Amino acid sequence: MNFIISKKQLLPSLQQIIGAIERRQTQAILSNILIKSDDEKISLTATDLEIELISRINLQIPENLEITLPGKKFFDICKALPDESEIEFTVEENQVTLKTAKSRFVLASLPASDFPVLDEIDILSHFQLPQNVLKNLLEKTSFAMAQQDVRYYLNGISMEIDSENIRLVATDGHRLALSDFKNSIQIAAERQIIIPRKGVMEVSRLLLANDDLVSISLSQNHVRFETDSFQFTSKLIDGKFPDYNRVIPIDINKEVIAKREQLKQSLSRIAILSNEKYRGIRLTFSENKLSIQANNPDREEAEEEVEVKYNGEKLEIGFNVSYLLDVLSVLDSEEVVFKLKDGNSSCIICAVGDDSSKFVVMPMRL
């Protein structure tokens, strides 16, 4: 069979799903993309057995279609073609020919029947959010996820849902990010799930920064995000997220207010001469002044002063500068507040006048 599709139609869908394909696969079929058609649409599917991504294109073709193509090669070919290209597909038994006005490519095709499509999931809860709200919640928290930690439940984001609030929490044991969104969704029962790291990164990439709705469906072992253009399904981490409330300081007696961008720039400069391995810096708070210091094993030093609003006693505390910069990068307020107790206790950072997002950073010994 033959059909024609333009690069402008095809490439955005390939860009949506290509992230689900791992470079090293245990099964050859997992390196392929499944292409199917029905009466009105073509769907492209990629999976690594942990996540599944489906992108849809509004295009009618004469016959029903079900083939697989090597995903990375197919994507690279499509991306490299001229923007105005019309691609003619010729489907044969075990290969597919892609032809444009001046190019021709023949790709091997594995049987579509071997492609592992996720079974229908038993949906227990369902709700909708604006895409920009969910994208913002993920961006405010995902940087604090652990990477390949033996405590597997830290390698993802906890999502807590009830009828009044959605809360996302991530921690790697050294820092914690928490972000709330007040809502009035109808949900049958409170849920707490852990979305794995790859699922978090893929859905963050797919979501648009607009107020179009994304549908979120929860089953016992899966979460599904769906819009008009894609359907993304991820397995959940089977584990219990730690009781993070225990690490959020409550007996705080000192507050420091700083201009976010000014502080971020100062920290970036001082970080240049911090220890490359441990990234430790010293903050010294005194009357309306913050002194930032760093040194390294080569006996190099850096120091800078920043004006802040603070009228407490002198306080010295050490931090990993990367953790502070990560927080200041996801906040968008003009001013931030540091809430502290002493030089040995964790610090809470949030925007001035808005505590819907909180960030806890553990101190370092210097």
Helices and strands as residue ranges (DSSP letters): E 2-6, H 7-17, G 18-20, G 28-31, E 32-37, E 41-47, E 51-58, E 66-70, H 71-80, E 86-91, E 95-99, E 104-108, G 112-114, E 125-130, H 131-141, G 142-144, G 152-154, E 156-161, E 165-171, E 175-182, E 191-196, H 197-206, E 213-218, E 222-226, E 230-235, G 244-247, E 254-259, H 260-271, E 280-286, E 289-295, E 301-307, E 315-320, H 321-330, E 335-340, E 347-351, E 354-361
